Amino acid sequence: MKYSNKILLNIAILFFSLLLSCKNSPHKPNISSLNLLRGELQLCGDGQFGDVNFSESCSQETRDKFNLAISLLHSFEYAEAEKAFVKVIDKDPQCAMAYWGVAMSIYHDLWAPPNTSDLEKGVKLLSIAKTLPKSKKAEQYIEAIGAFYLDWENIDTQTRKDRYAQKMLNMYQTYKDDTEVSVFYALALRASALPSDKTYSKQRESGKILETLFKKEPNHPGIAHYIIHAYDYPELALLGLNTARRYASIAPNSAHAQHMPSHIFTRLGLWNESISSNISSAESAICYAENIAPGAHWDEEVHAMGYLVYAYLQTGNNELAYEQYDYLKTFKEIFPPNFKLAYTAAAIPARLAVENKNWKEAANLKLPNQLEINWKAFPWQASLLHFAKALGNIHINNLETAQKELNLLEAFKSQLLSQNKTYEANQLTIEITTIKAWMQLKKGKNKQALIHMYSAANLESKTSKHPVTPGEILPADELLADMLLALNQPQEALAIYELNQQRRPNRFNGIYGAAIAAKQTGNRLKAIRYFNLLLKQTENVKSKRPELEEAKAFLKQNNIIYGI
């Protein structure tokens, strides 16, 4: 069949009219059931979160908002990042990468995995994104995070993290000159590292990629942030020190960016820098909470408080440490009620008691129920306080109550194993073995006590710490050394205290223990060095810790002028 030129021209005009109509009136995806975070962004200060330039950000008119969302995401300001991505969706419903951005905002790579509702939400978001027009690179981004969300009901979190990291590796190998691809790959690689891998091979590789990028983009928040996470280990922390001292200034309006450097400061025992970092973080978090819900508190403030208490205790500053706890007890509403809140709420009172060796206080600890935390959902976090209670009861010779606490820890471990939470169950194993060791010691079974305590210390040495914690409630190394001292084995105790100092530099009790062990072995010079170090670390604090008076008395007895 032949058509005239006029008919062909009319067909062409009709076709292009329909095409133009479709372009100008795109189908709007149905997002009403996704429970997306909406509202005005609540940003304290002048909104400085670092510089990013994301090339896959759809329409030009949403570019600035998309880049802001990415900056917020890179500093783990998840709620505000999601709201920013949603604003992009509202402005440009065809922007596939904005749906990717929301899915990334609920992933939380290094923290707790998304809950069921968020996993379902992520699947729906990515399903929409797949139907929208996009570049090849955007399609790969969406497929990559989709590997984490895909079949989440049947596949464990670690396997899905590995799948995501592999997809990002493929992108990294294809787009090595793309900063954002490299940054997101480095984060995915770090997130896929196993806590039991003490070679830190993935962390080192991640850090190497990021350090190269940082030379070219020194004001990029994600690069700085993820370098700190890559090196957040005693063996690697020195590699992250320079970056830690820069990150807060890159994203000065992010509470998390103010806090995150203290991870490195804590690993290196730089307590004054940690204190300064977390005071700034808490202040920023208070500002944010006041914008969101006046009178309430944000979990980022509580997280900073946990690190503050830890640092104050290492400088002997009980007054300010207890002040933080008293302040926490005034909180009525905290958002969101998550694992970080539960961890800190249990850890603060536990640390205050056992770090001061106030065993009666430890024995009578109670979970802070005024915060309305569902403790049944957080067995590892609750165990921190019950671990301290068990130690307290052992030291005041109340073994029957200590046994009840031990039974509770065993129940917590069983619960965690049933939920396939291997890392957290492993933490309970360390706590349980430690309590068994000290119970055996109280019963006069010294050999069995040491076997258990060496076992606990060995297991802890093979396990990396969780990012939520500044450190163990009491390190197993330190408790092992304490036990050796109690058994009149100061030489062996000194060796363990010094090993503990390598792993956890400048811990108050670790330094004091090393000084006492050195003194008991007759190593006068080492005792002087450690007592001097303890006094130096606490010199700007009006501390009432009795250990400091003992240090001064020893130095005076040995005709040593403190500070020389």
Backbone torsions as a table, in degrees:
resi	resn	phi	psi	omega
1	MET	NA	133.4	-179.5
2	LYS	-107.4	142.4	178.2
3	TYR	-113.8	146.7	176.3
4	SER	-72.5	160.9	178.3
5	ASN	-59.2	-34.7	-178.9
6	LYS	-67.0	-42.6	178.5
7	ILE	-64.6	-43.0	179.2
8	LEU	-62.3	-38.0	179.2
9	LEU	-65.8	-40.6	179.3
10	ASN	-66.0	-38.8	177.6
11	ILE	-63.0	-42.6	179.8
12	ALA	-63.3	-43.0	179.6
13	ILE	-62.9	-42.3	179.2
14	LEU	-63.5	-41.5	-178.9
15	PHE	-62.8	-47.6	-178.7
16	PHE	-70.3	-27.5	175.8
17	SER	-67.4	-43.0	177.9
18	LEU	-64.9	-40.6	179.6
19	LEU	-62.5	-43.6	179.6
20	LEU	-66.3	-37.3	178.8
21	SER	-63.6	-42.5	179.1
22	CYS	-65.0	-37.4	-178.6
23	LYS	-68.4	-40.4	-177.4
24	ASN	-80.7	-17.8	-178.9
25	SER	-130.1	68.0	-175.9
26	PRO	-66.6	152.8	175.5
27	HIS	-67.3	130.2	-178.7
28	LYS	-93.6	118.2	-179.3
29	PRO	-60.1	147.3	178.8
30	ASN	-84.2	108.4	-178.5
31	ILE	-116.4	11.5	-174.2
32	SER	-64.6	-25.0	-176.5
33	SER	-95.6	6.7	-172.7
34	LEU	-90.0	-7.0	179.0
35	ASN	54.1	50.7	180.0
36	LEU	-76.6	147.8	176.9
37	LEU	-73.9	125.5	-178.6
38	ARG	-126.3	170.0	178.4
39	GLY	120.6	170.7	178.4
40	GLU	-69.0	143.1	177.3
41	LEU	-65.3	136.1	179.6
42	GLN	-106.5	91.1	-176.2
43	LEU	-116.4	123.3	178.8
44	CYS	-79.6	157.7	179.5
45	GLY	69.8	-148.1	-177.3
46	ASP	-102.8	21.3	172.1
47	GLY	72.4	36.0	178.2
48	GLN	-91.1	113.7	-178.8
49	PHE	-129.7	19.0	179.7
50	GLY	95.0	178.8	-175.7
51	ASP	-114.6	126.1	171.4
52	VAL	-136.4	155.9	176.9
53	ASN	-140.2	93.5	-173.9
54	PHE	-90.6	121.6	-170.8
55	SER	-79.2	-15.1	-175.2
56	GLU	-103.0	38.3	-171.2
57	SER	-101.0	39.6	168.1
58	CYS	53.1	-134.8	-171.2
59	SER	-66.0	149.7	-177.5
60	GLN	-62.1	-35.3	-175.7
61	GLU	-69.9	-16.5	178.5
62	THR	-103.2	3.0	-173.6
63	ARG	-57.6	-50.2	-177.0
64	ASP	-62.6	-42.1	-179.8
65	LYS	-66.4	-37.9	178.6
66	PHE	-65.1	-44.2	179.8
67	ASN	-64.7	-36.8	175.4
68	LEU	-63.0	-42.9	178.8
69	ALA	-59.7	-42.0	178.6
70	ILE	-64.7	-41.5	178.0
71	SER	-60.8	-44.0	178.0
72	LEU	-63.0	-41.6	178.8
73	LEU	-61.6	-41.2	-178.1
74	HIS	-66.0	-22.6	176.3
75	SER	-103.2	18.9	177.2
76	PHE	57.3	29.7	172.0
77	GLU	-86.9	69.4	-164.9
78	TYR	-62.6	-45.0	-176.2
79	ALA	-63.1	-46.1	-179.2
80	GLU	-70.9	-32.2	175.8
81	ALA	-62.6	-45.2	179.1
82	GLU	-60.9	-45.4	179.4
83	LYS	-59.9	-39.2	180.0
84	ALA	-66.2	-41.8	177.3
85	PHE	-64.7	-37.8	178.9
86	VAL	-64.3	-36.5	176.9
87	LYS	-63.4	-35.8	175.3
88	VAL	-64.2	-43.5	178.8
89	ILE	-60.7	-43.9	-179.6
90	ASP	-62.7	-35.4	-179.4
91	LYS	-80.3	-35.5	-176.5
92	ASP	-139.9	82.4	-176.1
93	PRO	-60.5	-16.9	-179.7
94	GLN	-88.5	1.8	-177.6
95	CYS	-79.1	94.9	-176.0
96	ALA	-59.2	-36.4	-176.5
97	MET	-69.9	-20.7	175.9
98	ALA	-68.6	-35.4	176.4
99	TYR	-68.4	-39.4	172.8
100	TRP	-57.0	-42.8	-178.1
101	GLY	-60.8	-41.1	177.7
102	VAL	-65.6	-42.2	178.2
103	ALA	-60.3	-37.5	177.1
104	MET	-69.2	-33.8	-177.6
105	SER	-70.2	-20.1	179.2
106	ILE	-105.9	5.3	179.6
107	TYR	-79.3	-49.7	178.3
108	HIS	59.8	64.5	-172.2
109	ASP	-43.7	-48.8	-169.9
110	LEU	-99.5	-0.7	-176.3
111	TRP	-110.0	-143.8	178.2
112	ALA	-75.1	142.6	178.2
113	PRO	-66.0	157.8	-180.0
114	PRO	-58.6	148.1	175.3
115	ASN	-77.9	178.3	-174.6
116	THR	-58.0	-45.7	-177.5
117	SER	-64.5	-37.0	178.6
118	ASP	-71.8	-35.7	176.4
119	LEU	-63.5	-43.2	177.4
120	GLU	-63.3	-40.0	178.6
121	LYS	-63.1	-43.3	179.3
122	GLY	-61.4	-41.8	178.7
123	VAL	-60.7	-44.8	-179.5
124	LYS	-65.1	-42.3	179.6
125	LEU	-60.1	-45.4	-177.4
126	LEU	-71.3	-29.7	175.8
127	SER	-63.7	-41.2	176.6
128	ILE	-65.3	-46.1	-177.6
129	ALA	-57.7	-35.7	-178.3
130	LYS	-66.4	-25.5	-177.5
131	THR	-84.7	-9.6	-173.0
132	LEU	-95.8	153.5	177.1
133	PRO	-64.3	141.0	-176.4
134	LYS	-161.3	162.6	175.3
135	SER	-76.3	167.9	177.6
136	LYS	-61.9	-40.7	-179.5
137	LYS	-66.1	-42.3	177.6
138	ALA	-61.5	-39.5	177.3
139	GLU	-60.3	-38.8	-179.9
140	GLN	-70.4	-38.7	174.9
141	TYR	-57.7	-46.0	-176.6
142	ILE	-67.6	-40.5	177.0
143	GLU	-64.6	-35.7	-177.9
144	ALA	-64.5	-54.3	-179.9
145	ILE	-69.9	-25.1	174.8
146	GLY	-61.5	-28.5	178.0
147	ALA	-65.3	-25.2	175.9
148	PHE	-78.8	-41.0	-176.4
149	TYR	-80.5	-25.1	-174.7
150	LEU	-61.7	128.6	174.3
151	ASP	54.9	39.6	-177.1
152	TRP	-64.7	-21.8	-179.3
153	GLU	-68.1	-26.3	-172.1
154	ASN	-114.2	-12.7	-175.0
155	ILE	-118.8	134.6	-174.7
156	ASP	-67.6	160.2	-174.8
157	THR	-60.7	-43.7	-177.2
158	GLN	-62.0	-41.9	179.2
159	THR	-63.1	-39.6	-179.9
160	ARG	-70.5	-34.3	173.7
161	LYS	-62.8	-41.2	179.0
162	ASP	-64.1	-40.0	179.6
163	ARG	-63.6	-42.8	178.4
164	TYR	-62.4	-45.1	-180.0
165	ALA	-61.2	-38.0	179.5
166	GLN	-66.6	-41.2	177.6
167	LYS	-62.7	-41.4	179.3
168	MET	-69.3	-31.4	174.8
169	LEU	-62.3	-42.8	178.6
170	ASN	-60.1	-42.0	177.5
171	MET	-65.6	-42.5	-178.9
172	TYR	-60.4	-40.3	179.8
173	GLN	-69.2	-26.8	179.7
174	THR	-84.6	-37.2	-173.7
175	TYR	-122.8	58.2	-174.8
176	LYS	-65.1	-19.5	179.9
177	ASP	-91.8	0.2	-179.9
178	ASP	-92.4	113.9	-175.9
179	THR	-59.1	-48.3	-175.2
180	GLU	-65.3	-39.2	175.5
181	VAL	-58.8	-45.5	-179.1
182	SER	-64.0	-41.5	-178.9
183	VAL	-65.9	-46.1	-179.3
184	PHE	-69.0	-31.1	174.5
185	TYR	-67.1	-44.8	-179.6
186	ALA	-59.5	-39.5	177.7
187	LEU	-67.7	-43.6	179.4
188	ALA	-61.9	-38.9	178.3
189	LEU	-63.8	-47.6	178.4
190	ARG	-60.5	-41.7	-177.4
191	ALA	-67.5	-25.2	-178.3
192	SER	-85.0	-5.9	-178.9
193	ALA	-66.0	138.8	178.7
194	LEU	-82.4	137.0	178.7
195	PRO	-60.5	-22.9	-178.1
196	SER	-84.3	-8.2	-178.5
197	ASP	-84.9	96.3	-177.2
198	LYS	-84.1	2.7	172.1
199	THR	-80.3	-18.9	-179.2
200	TYR	54.6	36.5	-175.6
201	SER	-62.9	-43.2	-179.3
202	LYS	-71.2	-37.0	178.1
203	GLN	-63.8	-43.0	179.8
204	ARG	-63.6	-42.5	179.8
205	GLU	-65.0	-43.0	177.3
206	SER	-59.6	-48.0	-179.7
207	GLY	-60.9	-38.9	-179.7
208	LYS	-63.4	-43.3	177.9
209	ILE	-61.1	-46.9	-175.4
210	LEU	-68.4	-37.9	179.7
211	GLU	-63.2	-38.2	176.9
212	THR	-63.3	-42.4	179.1
213	LEU	-65.9	-37.0	-175.0
214	PHE	-63.3	-30.0	178.6
215	LYS	-65.3	-32.3	-178.6
216	LYS	-89.4	-30.5	-176.9
217	GLU	-131.9	76.9	-174.0
218	PRO	-73.4	-4.7	180.0
219	ASN	-114.8	19.9	-179.3
220	HIS	-88.2	120.2	-174.7
221	PRO	-66.5	-37.8	-177.7
222	GLY	-67.5	-39.7	-179.6
223	ILE	-60.8	-50.3	-179.6
224	ALA	-62.7	-46.3	-177.1
225	HIS	-59.3	-47.5	-173.7
226	TYR	-77.1	-23.0	170.9
227	ILE	-61.7	-43.6	179.8
228	ILE	-61.6	-44.5	178.8
229	HIS	-65.2	-35.3	179.5
230	ALA	-64.6	-32.6	-174.7
231	TYR	-109.4	20.4	-177.2
232	ASP	-80.8	57.6	-179.5
233	TYR	-146.0	147.0	-178.2
234	PRO	-54.8	-38.5	-176.6
235	GLU	-71.7	-22.2	-174.4
236	LEU	-114.7	-10.5	-167.5
237	ALA	-56.3	-36.2	-177.8
238	LEU	-60.8	-28.3	179.1
239	LEU	-66.8	-23.1	-177.5
240	GLY	-101.4	3.2	-172.5
241	LEU	-64.6	-47.2	-179.0
242	ASN	-61.3	-41.0	179.2
243	THR	-66.8	-40.1	179.4
244	ALA	-58.7	-36.1	-179.1
245	ARG	-78.0	-5.2	-179.3
246	ARG	-110.6	-28.1	-169.6
247	TYR	-59.2	-42.3	-176.8
248	ALA	-59.3	-34.7	-179.2
249	SER	-78.3	-18.8	178.3
250	ILE	-74.4	-40.7	-179.4
251	ALA	-127.0	67.8	-171.7
252	PRO	-65.4	-16.9	-178.8
253	ASN	-99.2	10.0	177.3
254	SER	-102.5	121.7	177.8
255	ALA	-61.5	-38.0	-178.9
256	HIS	-70.0	-35.7	177.8
257	ALA	-66.8	-30.7	176.3
258	GLN	-71.7	-34.6	-177.6
259	HIS	-79.3	-40.7	-166.6
260	MET	-56.3	-36.2	176.9
261	PRO	-56.8	-26.9	-178.0
262	SER	-67.1	-17.3	173.8
263	HIS	-61.7	-44.9	178.5
264	ILE	-71.3	-43.1	179.3
265	PHE	-58.8	-38.9	179.6
266	THR	-67.4	-43.0	179.4
267	ARG	-60.6	-30.0	-176.2
268	LEU	-100.2	1.0	179.1
269	GLY	71.3	29.0	178.6
270	LEU	-94.1	78.1	-166.5
271	TRP	-68.8	-38.5	-178.8
272	ASN	-66.4	-37.2	176.3
273	GLU	-68.0	-37.3	177.5
274	SER	-63.8	-43.4	179.5
275	ILE	-61.0	-47.8	180.0
276	SER	-60.4	-44.0	-179.8
277	SER	-59.5	-45.4	-175.2
278	ASN	-79.2	-26.4	171.9
279	ILE	-63.4	-44.5	178.3
280	SER	-63.1	-41.6	179.9
281	SER	-63.6	-45.1	-179.6
282	ALA	-62.5	-40.7	179.2
283	GLU	-63.4	-42.1	178.4
284	SER	-65.1	-39.3	179.2
285	ALA	-66.3	-36.8	177.5
286	ILE	-63.7	-42.6	177.7
287	CYS	-59.0	-45.3	-179.5
288	TYR	-63.9	-44.4	-179.6
289	ALA	-62.4	-38.8	179.2
290	GLU	-64.1	-32.7	177.1
291	ASN	-72.4	-37.7	-176.3
292	ILE	-80.3	-52.5	-174.9
293	ALA	-150.8	90.0	-178.7
294	PRO	-52.1	132.1	-179.0
295	GLY	94.8	-16.0	178.4
296	ALA	-95.6	174.2	-179.7
297	HIS	-130.5	144.4	-179.4
298	TRP	-92.0	146.4	-178.4
299	ASP	-61.8	-23.7	178.5
300	GLU	-66.4	-32.5	175.1
301	GLU	-65.3	-45.3	-179.7
302	VAL	-63.3	-40.5	178.2
303	HIS	-59.5	-45.0	177.9
304	ALA	-62.6	-38.0	179.4
305	MET	-62.7	-37.1	178.2
306	GLY	-61.0	-42.9	177.6
307	TYR	-70.4	-34.0	177.4
308	LEU	-62.3	-47.9	-179.9
309	VAL	-58.5	-44.6	-180.0
310	TYR	-59.2	-46.6	-178.6
311	ALA	-67.8	-41.9	177.8
312	TYR	-58.5	-41.6	-179.5
313	LEU	-63.6	-34.6	-179.9
314	GLN	-73.2	-19.5	175.2
315	THR	-97.1	7.7	178.8
316	GLY	75.9	11.9	-174.0
317	ASN	-91.2	75.7	179.1
318	ASN	-63.0	-34.6	-176.0
319	GLU	-59.1	-49.9	-179.5
320	LEU	-73.9	-29.8	177.6
321	ALA	-64.8	-47.4	178.7
322	TYR	-69.1	-27.7	177.1
323	GLU	-62.5	-39.2	176.7
324	GLN	-63.4	-40.5	179.8
325	TYR	-66.5	-43.1	177.6
326	ASP	-61.2	-38.4	178.0
327	TYR	-64.8	-44.0	178.9
328	LEU	-58.4	-36.7	-178.3
329	LYS	-69.1	-11.6	177.3
330	THR	-88.1	-9.7	-176.5
331	PHE	-70.6	135.0	178.0
332	LYS	-111.4	-33.9	-177.3
333	GLU	-135.9	126.1	179.3
334	ILE	-131.0	137.7	178.5
335	PHE	-129.1	146.1	-17.7
336	PRO	-80.2	157.0	-179.0
337	PRO	-79.5	77.8	-171.6
338	ASN	-113.7	-169.1	-175.7
339	PHE	-66.5	-31.3	178.3
340	LYS	-64.5	-42.7	177.7
341	LEU	-62.6	-47.3	-179.0
342	ALA	-61.0	-42.2	-179.7
343	TYR	-59.7	-52.5	-175.2
344	THR	-67.4	-37.9	-179.6
345	ALA	-62.5	-33.4	177.2
346	ALA	-84.8	-35.9	-173.7
347	ALA	-71.8	-38.9	-175.2
348	ILE	-59.2	-56.0	-180.0
349	PRO	-63.6	-34.3	178.8
350	ALA	-63.9	-45.9	-180.0
351	ARG	-62.6	-45.6	-177.1
352	LEU	-56.2	-40.2	-177.4
353	ALA	-74.7	-52.6	-171.6
354	VAL	-77.9	-31.3	177.5
355	GLU	-64.2	-31.5	177.8
356	ASN	-89.5	0.9	-177.2
357	LYS	53.6	35.8	174.3
358	ASN	-89.4	83.1	-170.1
359	TRP	-69.8	-30.6	176.9
360	LYS	-66.8	-43.1	177.0
361	GLU	-62.2	-42.8	179.9
362	ALA	-61.7	-41.2	-177.2
363	ALA	-64.6	-23.8	-174.7
364	ASN	-109.6	18.2	179.2
365	LEU	-64.5	149.4	175.6
366	LYS	-135.0	146.0	176.1
367	LEU	-63.3	139.0	-177.9
368	PRO	-76.0	81.0	-174.3
369	ASN	-72.0	-10.7	179.1
370	GLN	-65.8	-15.4	179.8
371	LEU	-85.7	-1.6	177.1
372	GLU	55.8	45.6	176.0
373	ILE	-89.9	136.7	175.0
374	ASN	-81.9	87.5	-172.5
375	TRP	-64.0	-23.6	178.3
376	LYS	-63.7	-24.5	179.5
377	ALA	-83.6	-8.8	-175.1
378	PHE	-131.6	66.2	-176.7
379	PRO	-64.5	-37.2	179.0
380	TRP	-64.4	-45.9	-178.9
381	GLN	-62.7	-44.2	178.8
382	ALA	-63.2	-31.8	-177.7
383	SER	-62.6	-27.7	-178.6
384	LEU	-58.5	-44.4	-179.2
385	LEU	-72.2	-39.5	179.6
386	HIS	-70.2	-29.8	173.0
387	PHE	-62.5	-45.7	177.6
388	ALA	-63.3	-40.5	178.1
389	LYS	-61.5	-41.1	179.4
390	ALA	-62.7	-45.9	178.0
391	LEU	-60.8	-43.1	179.7
392	GLY	-60.1	-46.2	-179.2
393	ASN	-66.9	-33.9	176.2
394	ILE	-63.3	-44.7	-175.6
395	HIS	-72.1	-20.4	175.0
396	ILE	-101.8	17.2	173.5
397	ASN	65.6	29.5	176.2
398	ASN	-105.4	74.0	-172.5
399	LEU	-72.2	-27.1	179.7
400	GLU	-64.8	-44.1	177.5
401	THR	-69.4	-37.0	177.5
402	ALA	-60.1	-38.4	178.9
403	GLN	-64.5	-37.9	177.7
404	LYS	-64.0	-40.1	177.0
405	GLU	-65.7	-38.7	177.5
406	LEU	-62.6	-42.7	178.0
407	ASN	-60.3	-37.9	179.8
408	LEU	-66.7	-41.0	177.3
409	LEU	-62.1	-39.5	177.1
410	GLU	-62.1	-40.3	178.7
411	ALA	-65.6	-40.5	177.1
412	PHE	-60.2	-43.1	-179.7
413	LYS	-62.1	-43.9	178.7
414	SER	-60.7	-40.3	178.4
415	GLN	-61.8	-44.1	-178.9
416	LEU	-66.6	-39.8	178.1
417	LEU	-64.2	-38.3	178.9
418	SER	-66.0	-22.8	179.2
419	GLN	-97.3	7.3	-179.5
420	ASN	59.9	31.1	177.3
421	LYS	-95.9	78.0	-171.1
422	THR	-64.4	-44.5	-178.0
423	TYR	-60.7	-48.4	-178.6
424	GLU	-65.3	-39.1	177.3
425	ALA	-62.5	-35.3	177.8
426	ASN	-64.8	-37.2	175.7
427	GLN	-62.4	-39.0	176.8
428	LEU	-65.7	-35.9	178.1
429	THR	-60.4	-41.6	178.2
430	ILE	-63.0	-45.9	180.0
431	GLU	-62.1	-46.4	-177.6
432	ILE	-62.6	-45.6	-179.4
433	THR	-63.5	-38.0	177.7
434	THR	-63.7	-46.1	-179.9
435	ILE	-63.8	-40.7	177.0
436	LYS	-60.4	-39.3	-179.5
437	ALA	-61.9	-47.7	-176.8
438	TRP	-73.0	-27.5	173.8
439	MET	-68.0	-40.5	177.7
440	GLN	-63.3	-38.8	179.0
441	LEU	-62.1	-43.5	179.6
442	LYS	-63.4	-28.7	-179.6
443	LYS	-87.2	2.7	178.5
444	GLY	82.5	8.5	179.8
445	LYS	-93.3	73.8	-169.6
446	ASN	-65.2	-40.7	-178.4
447	LYS	-63.6	-47.1	179.6
448	GLN	-64.4	-36.4	179.4
449	ALA	-60.5	-46.3	-179.2
450	LEU	-67.6	-37.1	178.4
451	ILE	-59.7	-46.2	179.3
452	HIS	-64.6	-42.2	-175.0
453	MET	-71.1	-37.9	174.6
454	TYR	-63.9	-37.3	178.9
455	SER	-63.4	-44.5	179.5
456	ALA	-62.6	-44.1	-179.1
457	ALA	-65.2	-40.1	179.3
458	ASN	-64.4	-43.6	179.6
459	LEU	-64.3	-41.6	179.9
460	GLU	-65.2	-35.2	-179.0
461	SER	-66.6	-20.3	-178.6
462	LYS	-97.3	4.1	-174.7
463	THR	-121.1	127.6	176.7
464	SER	-76.2	151.9	179.3
465	LYS	-76.9	153.9	175.0
466	HIS	-77.1	145.0	-180.0
467	PRO	-59.2	-21.0	-176.5
468	VAL	-71.9	-20.1	-171.3
469	THR	-110.1	139.1	172.3
470	PRO	-73.9	-18.3	-179.8
471	GLY	167.1	171.8	179.7
472	GLU	-62.9	157.4	175.9
473	ILE	-58.7	-46.9	164.8
474	LEU	-142.9	125.9	-178.7
475	PRO	-62.9	141.1	179.5
476	ALA	-63.4	-35.2	176.4
477	ASP	-57.9	-46.7	-177.7
478	GLU	-64.2	-41.2	179.2
479	LEU	-68.6	-34.5	175.3
480	LEU	-63.9	-44.9	179.1
481	ALA	-63.9	-39.4	176.6
482	ASP	-59.6	-40.8	-179.8
483	MET	-66.8	-41.3	178.4
484	LEU	-62.8	-38.5	175.3
485	LEU	-62.3	-43.7	-179.5
486	ALA	-62.7	-27.2	179.9
487	LEU	-95.0	15.0	177.0
488	ASN	59.7	44.5	175.1
489	GLN	-123.3	65.4	-172.6
490	PRO	-65.2	-32.7	-179.9
491	GLN	-63.7	-46.4	177.8
492	GLU	-65.8	-38.5	179.5
493	ALA	-62.7	-43.2	-179.2
494	LEU	-59.7	-41.3	179.7
495	ALA	-61.7	-40.4	-179.6
496	ILE	-73.1	-39.9	176.7
497	TYR	-59.3	-40.4	-178.7
498	GLU	-71.7	-33.4	173.0
499	LEU	-64.3	-41.5	177.9
500	ASN	-61.7	-37.0	178.6
501	GLN	-65.8	-33.1	176.6
502	GLN	-67.1	-40.0	-176.5
503	ARG	-82.0	-31.9	-177.3
504	ARG	-137.4	77.3	-174.0
505	PRO	-59.2	140.6	168.3
506	ASN	65.4	28.1	170.3
507	ARG	-72.9	131.8	-176.6
508	PHE	-51.6	-55.6	-176.3
509	ASN	-68.1	-29.8	177.6
510	GLY	-67.9	-41.8	178.1
511	ILE	-65.7	-46.1	-179.5
512	TYR	-61.5	-44.8	179.6
513	GLY	-60.0	-42.2	178.8
514	ALA	-63.3	-38.1	178.4
515	ALA	-64.1	-44.6	-179.8
516	ILE	-65.6	-42.4	179.6
517	ALA	-63.5	-41.8	178.2
518	ALA	-63.2	-41.6	178.7
519	LYS	-60.2	-44.2	-177.2
520	GLN	-71.1	-24.8	177.0
521	THR	-84.3	-7.2	-177.9
522	GLY	85.7	10.5	179.5
523	ASN	-87.0	84.0	-173.6
524	ARG	-61.1	-43.2	-176.4
525	LEU	-64.2	-41.2	178.1
526	LYS	-67.7	-40.1	178.9
527	ALA	-60.9	-43.5	178.2
528	ILE	-61.4	-43.8	-178.4
529	ARG	-61.8	-44.8	-177.5
530	TYR	-72.1	-39.4	176.9
531	PHE	-65.1	-37.8	176.3
532	ASN	-62.4	-43.0	179.6
533	LEU	-61.8	-40.6	-180.0
534	LEU	-63.7	-43.1	179.4
535	LEU	-69.1	-37.3	178.1
536	LYS	-62.9	-41.3	-177.0
537	GLN	-67.2	-24.4	-175.0
538	THR	-114.9	14.4	-168.7
539	GLU	-67.4	-25.2	-178.7
540	ASN	-98.4	16.1	-176.9
541	VAL	-120.9	135.6	173.6
542	LYS	-85.0	77.3	-173.5
543	SER	-94.2	144.5	176.5
544	LYS	-104.4	13.9	179.6
545	ARG	-62.9	126.2	-178.0
546	PRO	-63.5	-24.3	-180.0
547	GLU	-60.8	-31.0	-178.4
548	LEU	-72.3	-36.4	175.7
549	GLU	-65.9	-37.6	177.9
550	GLU	-64.8	-39.9	178.9
551	ALA	-62.9	-46.0	179.8
552	LYS	-62.6	-41.4	-179.6
553	ALA	-63.6	-41.0	-179.9
554	PHE	-65.1	-44.3	-179.6
555	LEU	-64.4	-40.2	178.1
556	LYS	-63.8	-41.4	179.6
557	GLN	-61.8	-31.2	-178.8
558	ASN	-98.2	16.4	176.4
559	ASN	57.5	38.9	179.0
560	ILE	-107.2	128.8	174.3
561	ILE	-87.0	120.7	-176.0
562	TYR	-53.8	134.8	177.1
563	GLY	103.1	-14.6	-179.3
564	ILE	-96.3	NA	NA
